Amino acid sequence: MKVLVTGATGFVGRNVVARLRRAGVEVRALTRDPARARFPRDVEVVRGDLADPAGLGAAFEGVERMYLFPVEETAREVVAMARNAGVRRIVDLSAASVTAGLHANPVEEVVAASGLEWTHVRPGGFMTNMLQIWAPAIRAERVVRHPFGDEPMMLVHEDDIAAVAVAALLEDGHHGQAYTLTGPAPVTVREQVAAIADALGEEVRYEEVDRERARELMRAQGGFAAESADLMLGFVEYGGESPDTGSGYAEQDWSALEKPWPDVERVTGRPPRAFAEWARDHVDDFR
């Protein structure tokens, strides 16, 4: 069996590749820049961009199953190419916000309508997103500046997402399922900072700032932090609309995600990993 992993160099994709390798499965990893992929030699790395399906034909040759990173604009064409090439099972990366009813996911709709075996994987917030947002200030100053210090967040370890995705790729019984993935318990920003400090064995301060200042800091970092600042800080809602009162997370109904979901343990047979374990896994990224 050969499995195509799209988004293979992302936080989840890399873990999907690693878990498939450990399972003894032949893996083809799709990336826009093979020179930077740095996968083991037994992983077949191919160049390709989901945003440009015209160049993807060879990537599907001999592939039976696919892990699909979501690119809405081209999902219909990509899934059609996969089906025509003989792919029979797709596991797509979605989001828990779909479960919460905050928005619909066009990629899910395309995959479900494809006639193939499918599974939607809907993680909550990635623990690893905190790495992209906070690591620069922690490395430089041992400080996190953020609002909503006591607001609980339902986050999930990126390798738990990969574990569910790989189970759905390799095992039977997951067709037609949508798995909502969370960690074992809500964790506040203050608790996350404390867990990182414990992993480092050093003090890391939490400094409460207002939303405007937090947005300035995130935008100054560029990359993911800048791209996600408005949504994460409540300046916009899913879909891009502005909330009426502008008070942040409270503007959206997150009630469906205020408690842990059982799907990680349901699929993998073990509980999801806590933020403290994620902090230990990534401690070198904060040094």
N, C-alpha and C positions, 0 to 999 in steps of 0.2 A: 504494500500500500504506500502511495506517495501522497503527502499532504502539503498543500500550498499555504504558506503563512504570509499574508499581506500585513503591512505595517510591522514588518519583522524586526525593525530596530527600535520600536517604541518600548515603553516600560512593560506593557503586557506582552507584546509580540515577542520580545526576547525571552521571556519566561515560557511562552508557548513553545518556541523553538527548543529550548533547553529540556522541557518536559517531554516533548515528542522524541527527542534524541534518547533520553533515558529509557523511554518505552521501546526503543529499537525500531522506530518508524523512520522511513525515508522522508527527509524534509527538503522542500524547496522554499527558500526565503526570498521574498520580493522586497527590493529596496531601490530607492532612487539613486543611491550612491554606494555601489558594492565595495569600493575601496575603504569605506569607513565602517563596514558591517562587522568585521572582526569576529566572524563565526568560526567554529572548528571546521577542519577541512572536510569532514563528512557531511556538512550542510551545503547543499547546492545553492549558491547565491546567484540570483538573476536580477538584472536591471529592469526596472519598470516603475511606472507611476500610475496609481489608480485614477488620477485626474486626467490621464491621457490614455484611454483604453485602446486606442489604435495600435499602440506598441506592446500590448500584453499578450498577443496570440500565443507565442511560444511558452509563456509562463504556465499555461493551462495544460500543455501536452502531457499526457500520462498521469494526470492528477485525478484522484478519486474523491478527495475531501479538501475543504478549504476553510481556513479561518479568515474572516472578512473584517478588515478595518473599515469603519463607515466613512464613505465619501458620498454625500447625498446626490451631488450633481451628476455622477456617472454610475450610480449603483445599478440602475436598470440595464445599462449596456454591459457592465462588468458581469452581472449575474447571468445575463443571456449568453455571453461568451463562455462562461464557465459551464453552463448547462449544455451548450452545443459541443463543448470539448469533451464531455463525458463526466464532469464532476457530478457526484450524486448526493453529497452532503455538505451543507454550509452552516457554520457557527459564526454568527455575527456579533460584534461588540456594539452594545447599545448603552443605555443609561437607566439608572433607577428612577430618574425623573419621569420617564415614560410610565412606570408603574404608579408613580404618584399622581399621574394625570396632568402634569405641568405642560406637556407637549406631546405630539406624535412624532414617531421616527420614520421618515420615508424609506430608509434602508430596510428596516424591519418589514415594512409593507411589501417591498419588492421581493425580499427573500421568501416571505410567507406565501407569496403568490407565484413562486417560481415552479412549483410542482416537484421540487427537490425535498429531501429530508432537511429539516432546519431546526436550529435552536437559537433563541435570543439570549444573550448574556448581558444582564443589566446591572452593572456595578453602581454602587453609590460613589461618593467622592473618593478619589484615589488618595491614599496616604502619601503616596509619592509626589502628589502635587505640592504638598507642603515643603518637600525638598526643593522644588523649583522656586517657591515663593520666599522661603525663609533662610535657606542655606547661606546665601551671600552675607547677610547681616550677622548670622550666627558665627560664620567663619571669621568675619572681620571684627565684630564687636561683642560677640556672645550676647546678643539681644534679639528679641522679636518684637516688632512694633505692629500692632494690629488692633482693630476694634472687635467688639463682640467676644470679649475674653471669656465670658461664662456661658456663651451660646453652645449647646451640645451639637456636635457634628457626627453623622454616621458615616464613617470612613471604612475603607476596605484595603487590605494588603494586595498589591498588584499581582503577587504570585498566587494568592487565593483565586483571583479572577482567572489566571492562566490555568490553574488546576481544574476549575469547572469547565473551562473551554476545552481543554484536552480530553476530559472525561466525555464530554458531549461529542467530540470528534471521533473518539476511538471506541466508545461503548455504545451498545444498543439501548433503547428505552428512553432516549431524550428527544426524539422527534416531536415537534409541535409544542415544546416547552419554552417558557420564558422564565429564566431564573434571575431573581433579584438578589444581589450580593451585597452584604454589609459585613462590618466587623462584629465582634461579640457584644459591644455596648457603645452607646454614645460617648464621645470624648470631647471635652471643651478645649479651647485654645490653650488655656492655662495648663491643663493636664497634658496636652501635647508637648508644650515647652518643658514641663517638668520631666517628661519621659525622655526627651532628647538630652536634657541636662544629666539625668541619671546614666544614660548610655555613654555620654562623654566623660562622666566623672568630674564635671566642672559646673560652675554656676552659669545658667543662662537666664537673663532677666526677661520678664515680660513687661512691656511698656504699652499701656493703653493709649491709642491715638484715635482721633475721629476719622470718619470715613473718607473725608476729603484728603487728609494727610496720608492715610493708608493708600489711597488711589495714586497720589503723587509718587509714593515710594515704589509701588508696584509698577507703575508706568516707566519709572526711571530704570528699572531693571531690564526692560525689554522682554522679548520672547514670551513664554507662556504667562508669566506674571502680568505683563502688560495687557496681553490679550484677554485674560480672564478677570481683570480687576473690576470692571463694571458689573459683571454678573455676580462675582463672588461677594462683592460689597453691597449688592442690592440696588445699584443705580439703574439696572435694567432687569427685566424678568426674562425667562425663557421665551424666545420668539422676538426679543429685542424691544418689547414695550417698556415704557417707564412706569414704575409703580406709582400709585396715586399719592401716597403720603411720604414715600422716600425714606422709610425707616429701616430698610435692610431686609434681612432674612424673613422677618415676620410678615412681609407683604405677600409671600407666597405660601400656599398650603402644603407644608411638608409633612402633614400628620401621618401619611402612610409610611414615612421613613423615620419616625421618631423612636422606633424600637427595632431591635435586631430582627433580620429575616433569617429563616432556617435553611436557606437554599445551599449555602456553602457546605454545611454539614450533611444535608440531605444528599448532595451529589458526591462529595468526597469521602464521607464517613468520619470526618474529624471536624472539630469546631474551627471557626475562622480565627485568625491570629490577631492579637491585640496590638494597639499602637506601640506599646512598649517594646514588643518584639520587633516590629518594623523599625523602630528607632535603633535598636541594637544591630539589625541587619544593615543599616545605612550609616552607622556611626562614623565611618571614615569620610563620608561625604560632608559631614559637618565640622570636621577638624580643620 
